[in-house]
Amino acid sequence: MGISIASLQFMLRGIQASRHSSMIFGQPNHLKRDAYLACLHAADGYDVWQTQLDADARTSYTCRSYTGHGQSIIDRLAVSRRGTLTATCLVPRDFIPATDHRPVLARIALSVPTHLAGHSPHLASSYSPPPYPPRFRYPKKTDTAKFQAFAQRVDDAVAGERLADQPAPPPRPQRPTTPHIRAILLEIHHINQLIAALRQGYLQRLVGRHAWVTPYLRGFQAQPGHYNASAIVLSVTFVTGPDGIKAQTINYFTELFRRAPRAPSLKPWLDAPSVRSIRSRVADHPFSWPQILTLQDLRFLLRKGNPRPAPGPDLWEKWCVRTLSDSSLSLVLDLVNYEITTSTFPECVKPTLLSTIFKRGPRTDLTNYRGITCSNLLKNLPFAWLNHLLSPYLTAQQILPQTQIATQPGVQARDLTSFLSQVEVFSHRHKRPLYLLRRDQRKGFDRLEPEGFYDAVRAYGLPASLIDLDRAAQDEVPYQVKTVHGLTRRFIVSGVTQQGDRSPP
């Protein structure tokens, strides 16, 4: 390109000399800087940092003093004006040991050479794009006729299928039909109970409670040992390849969502005086559930909130369903009312997509990722209707404590953060130390158990059908995780309140 090897060597010597002098004297050497700029001008080059208008030494520093107070950008990046289309640079936050410098990441786009004028550069992709289904494009305000055209096409398709004339298939049995399968499931249930008792330390209580435990333990002790100690596997293991990444992602989220049954324990807070007073108010003004939706209620729910949320595996866009006519929307209404009245979710409604979000730490460690789920619209609508009815009821009966932020009408999390910032300013101004107790809930929704919601329903005297609806939505849910190499295979998760899933009350 436009800068020769000798010029680059001269610039590097100048940069190293400038760096050495600035570290000794604590101030930039103007002679070296002028020589560096003169060399760039003579070689027809420029410094990439000069094009970074948002570069700030407080955040984009490349070197920091030993005390941590002095920060400067002394590691430079020079490119030629000839043949360079664009050039940018940034400073990653990755920790590099045994140095006080930070790495500089540069992105340089080269222009097409003159002898290849008219050709466009082709970059070979190392992997094919992920096979995610595309979303429907939301029409513009000037294309409102497309909504009516879409609704008319759906009406014609519904009329052509003649759905009302098709017989309903008989329901499949929920329990195994053969005695052999039931015996196998009973054995698996007993083994899982023994494993949970060993892990949680209540094996002796389990022996005294059930007669089948003692024969199991005797049979286990009579078996010869087949355990062989294997080599210790290092925790730092890098997995490459599409299949390996997908398999490791499934294993991580399967272990993250695994739930072991807890031993029965006393819960005296469920019979506290405040809970008893709430129970009496609920008995005087009971909450009615289930309540079926009308067509107007369903349209209200579809107009409420984000009109274009990320769809689930069925690709049902909320705005598409909202556009349907009354005759077509009545089919969706019947499906939602069936789920509400029977507390049943068909298997075709339960599949869920899980998108990974990065939190903190190294990006190559799966433990630094969490999951946001995208459920089907038919699974979310019953809980949206329940929240619409239950939220004002909880406020009217004073069930939610006044200090609670979540699900509290008119209260935002920023109110608490604003108050804490004012307290911090007061403490700093008056030089008075303050101590705050904060509960560290690791992994957030990934650690919540639905039994807490069930205990609250029972303690407050709310309808037990709320528990049935929530359990039906959480039982045997097929999950698929989005990765850079596409969707993983399905794995089953039960009893998990996952962030982004149907909104729990």
GUFIKE-508005 format. One record per residue (C-alpha): x, y, z; residue number from 0. Coordinates in pm, whole numbers, m for minus. Layout:
[paza [X Y Z] NUM]
...
REM end
This chain:
[paza [0 0 0] 0]
[paza [110 362 34] 1]
[paza [340 320 341] 2]
[paza [680 157 295] 3]
[paza [846 m90 532] 4]
[paza [1111 165 629] 5]
[paza [846 422 714] 6]
[paza [661 170 928] 7]
[paza [980 82 1114] 8]
[paza [1049 449 1174] 9]
[paza [694 503 1304] 10]
[paza [719 205 1538] 11]
[paza [1049 331 1679] 12]
[paza [890 672 1728] 13]
[paza [588 523 1901] 14]
[paza [803 314 2135] 15]
[paza [1020 614 2216] 16]
[paza [715 831 2277] 17]
[paza [566 561 2497] 18]
[paza [888 527 2696] 19]
[paza [922 900 2749] 20]
[paza [558 944 2849] 21]
[paza [590 666 3104] 22]
[paza [899 830 3254] 23]
[paza [803 1197 3254] 24]
[paza [422 1154 3273] 25]
[paza [356 1396 2981] 26]
[paza [351 1352 2600] 27]
[paza [666 1423 2399] 28]
[paza [568 1683 2139] 29]
[paza [880 1625 1929] 30]
[paza [805 1258 1883] 31]
[paza [440 1333 1814] 32]
[paza [529 1589 1547] 33]
[paza [773 1341 1391] 34]
[paza [503 1075 1387] 35]
[paza [253 1306 1217] 36]
[paza [515 1421 966] 37]
[paza [592 1059 879] 38]
[paza [222 989 824] 39]
[paza [195 1293 599] 40]
[paza [500 1193 396] 41]
[paza [378 834 355] 42]
[paza [22 944 266] 43]
[paza [m125 773 573] 44]
[paza [m341 869 865] 45]
[paza [m397 766 1225] 46]
[paza [m719 570 1276] 47]
[paza [m769 716 1623] 48]
[paza [m817 1058 1465] 49]
[paza [m1129 931 1287] 50]
[paza [m1282 795 1608] 51]
[paza [m1485 1098 1716] 52]
[paza [m1623 918 2023] 53]
[paza [m1282 806 2150] 54]
[paza [m1223 912 2509] 55]
[paza [m914 832 2715] 56]
[paza [m1133 763 3017] 57]
[paza [m1300 467 2846] 58]
[paza [m1085 387 2540] 59]
[paza [m745 411 2706] 60]
[paza [m476 168 2589] 61]
[paza [m240 213 2883] 62]
[paza [m299 291 3249] 63]
[paza [m43 387 3510] 64]
[paza [45 161 3798] 65]
[paza [m155 373 4044] 66]
[paza [m462 359 3821] 67]
[paza [m502 738 3793] 68]
[paza [m326 813 3463] 69]
[paza [m495 685 3147] 70]
[paza [m386 759 2790] 71]
[paza [m407 633 2432] 72]
[paza [m44 565 2336] 73]
[paza [m84 254 2119] 74]
[paza [m151 395 1773] 75]
[paza [m285 246 1451] 76]
[paza [m181 384 1111] 77]
[paza [m314 291 766] 78]
[paza [m257 417 414] 79]
[paza [m496 653 244] 80]
[paza [m450 459 m78] 81]
[paza [m645 137 m101] 82]
[paza [m822 178 234] 83]
[paza [m1196 222 218] 84]
[paza [m1275 251 590] 85]
[paza [m1086 180 910] 86]
[paza [m1211 172 1268] 87]
[paza [m1061 63 1597] 88]
[paza [m1178 m7 1948] 89]
[paza [m1038 m132 2278] 90]
[paza [m1189 m460 2404] 91]
[paza [m1235 m509 2776] 92]
[paza [m1060 m848 2778] 93]
[paza [m802 m882 3055] 94]
[paza [m444 m940 2937] 95]
[paza [m214 m1049 3223] 96]
[paza [146 m934 3285] 97]
[paza [102 m597 3112] 98]
[paza [m47 m255 3174] 99]
[paza [m163 m222 2812] 100]
[paza [m496 m317 2661] 101]
[paza [m542 m476 2318] 102]
[paza [m654 m267 2023] 103]
[paza [m894 m429 1776] 104]
[paza [m891 m284 1423] 105]
[paza [m1132 m337 1136] 106]
[paza [m1001 m233 792] 107]
[paza [m1202 m251 470] 108]
[paza [m985 m243 156] 109]
[paza [m1104 m93 m169] 110]
[paza [m1102 m286 m497] 111]
[paza [m767 m259 m683] 112]
[paza [m761 m60 m1005] 113]
[paza [m698 m367 m1226] 114]
[paza [m1016 m524 m1080] 115]
[paza [m1239 m221 m1128] 116]
[paza [m1602 m315 m1164] 117]
[paza [m1567 m628 m952] 118]
[paza [m1708 m652 m602] 119]
[paza [m1512 m824 m325] 120]
[paza [m1641 m1169 m229] 121]
[paza [m1578 m1293 123] 122]
[paza [m1613 m1669 161] 123]
[paza [m1832 m1757 456] 124]
[paza [m1705 m2031 685] 125]
[paza [m2058 m2132 781] 126]
[paza [m2399 m2105 629] 127]
[paza [m2649 m1860 781] 128]
[paza [m2859 m2009 1061] 129]
[paza [m3183 m2161 935] 130]
[paza [m3413 m1939 1137] 131]
[paza [m3754 m1883 982] 132]
[paza [m3800 m1525 859] 133]
[paza [m4056 m1297 1019] 134]
[paza [m4342 m1129 837] 135]
[paza [m4282 m765 747] 136]
[paza [m4514 m522 920] 137]
[paza [m4695 m306 659] 138]
[paza [m4639 68 656] 139]
[paza [m4907 323 736] 140]
[paza [m4953 392 365] 141]
[paza [m5025 22 298] 142]
[paza [m5327 m20 524] 143]
[paza [m5509 m206 244] 144]
[paza [m5275 m500 301] 145]
[paza [m5438 m565 638] 146]
[paza [m5780 m610 478] 147]
[paza [m5632 m823 201] 148]
[paza [m5462 m1048 456] 149]
[paza [m5782 m1087 659] 150]
[paza [m5977 m1172 342] 151]
[paza [m5726 m1441 242] 152]
[paza [m5752 m1599 587] 153]
[paza [m6133 m1596 566] 154]
[paza [m6121 m1768 228] 155]
[paza [m5877 m2030 359] 156]
[paza [m6094 m2098 665] 157]
[paza [m6404 m2132 450] 158]
[paza [m6223 m2368 213] 159]
[paza [m6104 m2595 493] 160]
[paza [m6459 m2630 635] 161]
[paza [m6321 m2666 987] 162]
[paza [m6665 m2675 1148] 163]
[paza [m6753 m2995 958] 164]
[paza [m6442 m3189 1060] 165]
[paza [m6490 m3438 1347] 166]
[paza [m6285 m3386 1659] 167]
[paza [m6024 m3663 1716] 168]
[paza [m6065 m3869 2033] 169]
[paza [m5839 m3758 2319] 170]
[paza [m5532 m3969 2375] 171]
[paza [m5490 m4137 2713] 172]
[paza [m5271 m3940 2950] 173]
[paza [m5147 m4242 3148] 174]
[paza [m4967 m4554 3020] 175]
[paza [m5210 m4826 2922] 176]
[paza [m5001 m5140 2980] 177]
[paza [m4908 m5275 3327] 178]
[paza [m4546 m5327 3216] 179]
[paza [m4496 m4959 3132] 180]
[paza [m4662 m4851 3457] 181]
[paza [m4426 m5079 3652] 182]
[paza [m4122 m4930 3479] 183]
[paza [m4239 m4575 3554] 184]
[paza [m4294 m4669 3917] 185]
[paza [m3939 m4806 3942] 186]
[paza [m3799 m4486 3791] 187]
[paza [m4003 m4278 4037] 188]
[paza [m3868 m4478 4332] 189]
[paza [m3509 m4445 4212] 190]
[paza [m3547 m4068 4171] 191]
[paza [m3685 m4042 4524] 192]
[paza [m3384 m4231 4660] 193]
[paza [m3138 m4009 4472] 194]
[paza [m3309 m3694 4598] 195]
[paza [m3309 m3830 4956] 196]
[paza [m2936 m3904 4938] 197]
[paza [m2855 m3558 4800] 198]
[paza [m3069 m3366 5045] 199]
[paza [m3001 m3578 5354] 200]
[paza [m3341 m3719 5448] 201]
[paza [m3282 m4086 5365] 202]
[paza [m3359 m4204 5721] 203]
[paza [m3696 m4029 5716] 204]
[paza [m3772 m4186 5379] 205]
[paza [m3692 m4533 5518] 206]
[paza [m3936 m4489 5804] 207]
[paza [m4205 m4344 5580] 208]
[paza [m4216 m4601 5295] 209]
[paza [m4183 m4978 5314] 210]
[paza [m4036 m5014 4964] 211]
[paza [m3716 m4825 5051] 212]
[paza [m3552 m5102 5258] 213]
[paza [m3567 m5372 4983] 214]
[paza [m3420 m5123 4737] 215]
[paza [m3127 m5044 4966] 216]
[paza [m3059 m5412 5038] 217]
[paza [m3064 m5495 4669] 218]
[paza [m2825 m5209 4596] 219]
[paza [m2579 m5318 4866] 220]
[paza [m2587 m5677 4740] 221]
[paza [m2472 m5570 4394] 222]
[paza [m2094 m5579 4328] 223]
[paza [m1930 m5243 4275] 224]
[paza [m1869 m5147 3914] 225]
[paza [m1751 m4792 3969] 226]
[paza [m1418 m4699 3817] 227]
[paza [m1260 m4366 3898] 228]
[paza [m1196 m4179 3576] 229]
[paza [m953 m3903 3509] 230]
[paza [m1046 m3555 3621] 231]
[paza [m1181 m3351 3334] 232]
[paza [m1054 m2995 3322] 233]
[paza [m1326 m2733 3350] 234]
[paza [m1163 m2523 3078] 235]
[paza [m1265 m2724 2772] 236]
[paza [m1333 m2549 2443] 237]
[paza [m1592 m2708 2218] 238]
[paza [m1588 m2634 1846] 239]
[paza [m1807 m2746 1561] 240]
[paza [m2183 m2703 1514] 241]
[paza [m2282 m3038 1663] 242]
[paza [m2059 m3002 1967] 243]
[paza [m2178 m2649 2041] 244]
[paza [m2543 m2751 2014] 245]
[paza [m2495 m3056 2237] 246]
[paza [m2307 m2857 2502] 247]
[paza [m2574 m2584 2496] 248]
[paza [m2847 m2843 2554] 249]
[paza [m2653 m2996 2844] 250]
[paza [m2600 m2656 3005] 251]
[paza [m2963 m2547 2998] 252]
[paza [m3084 m2893 3097] 253]
[paza [m2871 m2878 3413] 254]
[paza [m2965 m2515 3471] 255]
[paza [m3338 m2593 3468] 256]
[paza [m3311 m2920 3659] 257]
[paza [m3526 m2930 3973] 258]
[paza [m3489 m3180 4254] 259]
[paza [m3792 m3244 4477] 260]
[paza [m3759 m3073 4811] 261]
[paza [m3819 m3243 5140] 262]
[paza [m4143 m3147 5317] 263]
[paza [m4080 m2864 5561] 264]
[paza [m4279 m2634 5784] 265]
[paza [m4380 m2296 5644] 266]
[paza [m4500 m2087 5939] 267]
[paza [m4514 m1768 5731] 268]
[paza [m4816 m1908 5546] 269]
[paza [m5022 m1869 5864] 270]
[paza [m4894 m1528 5975] 271]
[paza [m5144 m1265 6097] 272]
[paza [m5105 m1063 5776] 273]
[paza [m5179 m1372 5566] 274]
[paza [m5486 m1454 5775] 275]
[paza [m5622 m1102 5727] 276]
[paza [m5574 m1128 5351] 277]
[paza [m5742 m1469 5352] 278]
[paza [m6046 m1324 5525] 279]
[paza [m6073 m1040 5271] 280]
[paza [m6044 m1288 4985] 281]
[paza [m6318 m1503 5141] 282]
[paza [m6550 m1201 5156] 283]
[paza [m6469 m1101 4796] 284]
[paza [m6360 m1419 4614] 285]
[paza [m6177 m1409 4284] 286]
[paza [m6366 m1582 4004] 287]
[paza [m6163 m1808 3778] 288]
[paza [m6189 m1939 3511] 289]
[paza [m6353 m1657 3315] 290]
[paza [m6402 m1702 2943] 291]
[paza [m6317 m1428 2695] 292]
[paza [m6550 m1255 2458] 293]
[paza [m6450 m1139 2114] 294]
[paza [m6418 m781 2241] 295]
[paza [m6194 m898 2529] 296]
[paza [m5967 m1085 2289] 297]
[paza [m5930 m781 2064] 298]
[paza [m5849 m573 2372] 299]
[paza [m5569 m815 2467] 300]
[paza [m5431 m811 2113] 301]
[paza [m5423 m429 2110] 302]
[paza [m5253 m415 2449] 303]
[paza [m4875 m404 2482] 304]
[paza [m4616 m452 2212] 305]
[paza [m4791 m511 1877] 306]
[paza [m4490 m691 1729] 307]
[paza [m4330 m918 1991] 308]
[paza [m4098 m1197 1885] 309]
[paza [m4316 m1489 1776] 310]
[paza [m4290 m1843 1905] 311]
[paza [m4218 m2157 1702] 312]
[paza [m4561 m2137 1536] 313]
[paza [m4465 m1795 1384] 314]
[paza [m4800 m1644 1481] 315]
[paza [m4747 m1269 1473] 316]
[paza [m4963 m1076 1715] 317]
[paza [m5048 m806 1462] 318]
[paza [m5152 m1071 1207] 319]
[paza [m5404 m1223 1448] 320]
[paza [m5528 m877 1544] 321]
[paza [m5604 m804 1177] 322]
[paza [m5836 m1104 1134] 323]
[paza [m6209 m1061 1086] 324]
[paza [m6460 m1163 1352] 325]
[paza [m6539 m1495 1186] 326]
[paza [m6173 m1600 1165] 327]
[paza [m6083 m1458 1505] 328]
[paza [m6363 m1660 1664] 329]
[paza [m6160 m1976 1592] 330]
[paza [m5871 m1836 1796] 331]
[paza [m6119 m1735 2067] 332]
[paza [m6251 m2091 2093] 333]
[paza [m5898 m2229 2132] 334]
[paza [m5809 m1980 2407] 335]
[paza [m6134 m2043 2597] 336]
[paza [m6073 m2418 2575] 337]
[paza [m5732 m2373 2740] 338]
[paza [m5879 m2151 3012] 339]
[paza [m6183 m2363 3101] 340]
[paza [m6005 m2701 3097] 341]
[paza [m5659 m2587 3220] 342]
[paza [m5511 m2782 2931] 343]
[paza [m5251 m2685 2672] 344]
[paza [m5225 m2909 2364] 345]
[paza [m4884 m3046 2278] 346]
[paza [m4869 m2840 1958] 347]
[paza [m4894 m2518 2165] 348]
[paza [m4619 m2594 2418] 349]
[paza [m4297 m2578 2205] 350]
[paza [m4079 m2284 2305] 351]
[paza [m3774 m2110 2158] 352]
[paza [m3495 m1996 2389] 353]
[paza [m3257 m1715 2294] 354]
[paza [m2931 m1678 2486] 355]
[paza [m2830 m1340 2625] 356]
[paza [m2481 m1257 2750] 357]
[paza [m2449 m1122 3104] 358]
[paza [m2087 m1077 3211] 359]
[paza [m1747 m1246 3210] 360]
[paza [m1582 m1442 2928] 361]
[paza [m1808 m1499 2631] 362]
[paza [m1670 m1849 2579] 363]
[paza [m1812 m1969 2913] 364]
[paza [m2171 m2091 2894] 365]
[paza [m2232 m2014 3262] 366]
[paza [m2227 m1644 3169] 367]
[paza [m2534 m1681 2948] 368]
[paza [m2902 m1678 3040] 369]
[paza [m3212 m1757 2840] 370]
[paza [m3510 m1555 2718] 371]
[paza [m3798 m1766 2590] 372]
[paza [m4044 m1697 2310] 373]
[paza [m4366 m1892 2357] 374]
[paza [m4653 m1938 2117] 375]
[paza [m4930 m1679 2115] 376]
[paza [m5197 m1934 2210] 377]
[paza [m4997 m2012 2524] 378]
[paza [m4950 m1649 2624] 379]
[paza [m5308 m1528 2577] 380]
[paza [m5464 m1719 2874] 381]
[paza [m5204 m1575 3111] 382]
[paza [m5243 m1227 2965] 383]
[paza [m5616 m1253 3038] 384]
[paza [m5546 m1383 3389] 385]
[paza [m5303 m1098 3464] 386]
[paza [m5553 m844 3332] 387]
[paza [m5814 m970 3579] 388]
[paza [m5589 m1056 3871] 389]
[paza [m5377 m738 3892] 390]
[paza [m5662 m497 3987] 391]
[paza [m5802 m761 4223] 392]
[paza [m5470 m787 4409] 393]
[paza [m5459 m409 4441] 394]
[paza [m5819 m381 4561] 395]
[paza [m5774 m650 4827] 396]
[paza [m5432 m513 4934] 397]
[paza [m5263 m847 4877] 398]
[paza [m4937 m703 4744] 399]
[paza [m4717 m534 5008] 400]
[paza [m4655 m165 4963] 401]
[paza [m4277 m218 4948] 402]
[paza [m4299 m451 4649] 403]
[paza [m4202 m315 4308] 404]
[paza [m4284 m606 4078] 405]
[paza [m4645 m620 3951] 406]
[paza [m4727 m309 4157] 407]
[paza [m4942 m67 3952] 408]
[paza [m4789 277 3918] 409]
[paza [m4451 174 4063] 410]
[paza [m4135 147 3855] 411]
[paza [m3792 12 3938] 412]
[paza [m3642 351 3856] 413]
[paza [m3822 494 4161] 414]
[paza [m3610 274 4387] 415]
[paza [m3287 344 4201] 416]
[paza [m3355 719 4215] 417]
[paza [m3415 698 4589] 418]
[paza [m3095 499 4645] 419]
[paza [m2893 749 4440] 420]
[paza [m3024 1035 4654] 421]
[paza [m2933 842 4969] 422]
[paza [m2585 785 4828] 423]
[paza [m2542 1157 4756] 424]
[paza [m2656 1238 5111] 425]
[paza [m2404 991 5255] 426]
[paza [m2121 1131 5045] 427]
[paza [m2202 1495 5126] 428]
[paza [m2231 1443 5502] 429]
[paza [m1953 1179 5512] 430]
[paza [m2182 939 5692] 431]
[paza [m2142 567 5612] 432]
[paza [m2460 379 5525] 433]
[paza [m2509 6 5488] 434]
[paza [m2770 m156 5265] 435]
[paza [m2870 m521 5267] 436]
[paza [m2932 m656 4919] 437]
[paza [m3044 m1005 4836] 438]
[paza [m2833 m1156 4560] 439]
[paza [m3072 m1375 4364] 440]
[paza [m2836 m1566 4139] 441]
[paza [m2956 m1618 3782] 442]
[paza [m3287 m1446 3846] 443]
[paza [m3582 m1629 3697] 444]
[paza [m3373 m1942 3643] 445]
[paza [m3384 m2006 4021] 446]
[paza [m3750 m1930 4082] 447]
[paza [m3967 m2227 4167] 448]
[paza [m4340 m2238 4092] 449]
[paza [m4411 m2378 4440] 450]
[paza [m4377 m2026 4579] 451]
[paza [m4669 m1911 4365] 452]
[paza [m4869 m2221 4458] 453]
[paza [m4812 m2161 4830] 454]
[paza [m4936 m1803 4792] 455]
[paza [m5251 m1920 4611] 456]
[paza [m5331 m2172 4885] 457]
[paza [m5246 m1937 5172] 458]
[paza [m5457 m1647 5040] 459]
[paza [m5752 m1867 4950] 460]
[paza [m5741 m1801 4576] 461]
[paza [m5896 m2054 4335] 462]
[paza [m5701 m2377 4291] 463]
[paza [m5766 m2358 3917] 464]
[paza [m5487 m2099 3899] 465]
[paza [m5243 m2371 4004] 466]
[paza [m5388 m2614 3751] 467]
[paza [m5343 m2364 3468] 468]
[paza [m4983 m2285 3563] 469]
[paza [m4889 m2651 3602] 470]
[paza [m5041 m2739 3268] 471]
[paza [m4829 m2472 3099] 472]
[paza [m4506 m2591 3267] 473]
[paza [m4545 m2967 3226] 474]
[paza [m4334 m3139 2957] 475]
[paza [m4241 m2826 2759] 476]
[paza [m4020 m2888 2450] 477]
[paza [m3738 m2631 2431] 478]
[paza [m3510 m2538 2141] 479]
[paza [m3213 m2305 2188] 480]
[paza [m3102 m2057 1922] 481]
[paza [m2729 m2084 1852] 482]
[paza [m2502 m1935 1589] 483]
[paza [m2530 m2266 1401] 484]
[paza [m2908 m2281 1409] 485]
[paza [m3163 m2440 1640] 486]
[paza [m3073 m2728 1868] 487]
[paza [m3277 m3042 1894] 488]
[paza [m3570 m3040 2132] 489]
[paza [m3526 m3121 2501] 490]
[paza [m3799 m3146 2762] 491]
[paza [m3819 m2917 3067] 492]
[paza [m4084 m2931 3340] 493]
[paza [m4166 m2705 3632] 494]
[paza [m3960 m2400 3533] 495]
[paza [m4067 m2034 3550] 496]
[paza [m3850 m1905 3268] 497]
[paza [m3785 m1538 3193] 498]
[paza [m3972 m1421 2886] 499]
[paza [m4218 m1709 2900] 500]
[paza [m4589 m1660 2974] 501]
[paza [m4617 m1382 3231] 502]
[paza [m4661 m1534 3578] 503]
[paza [m4896 m1335 3806] 504]
REM end
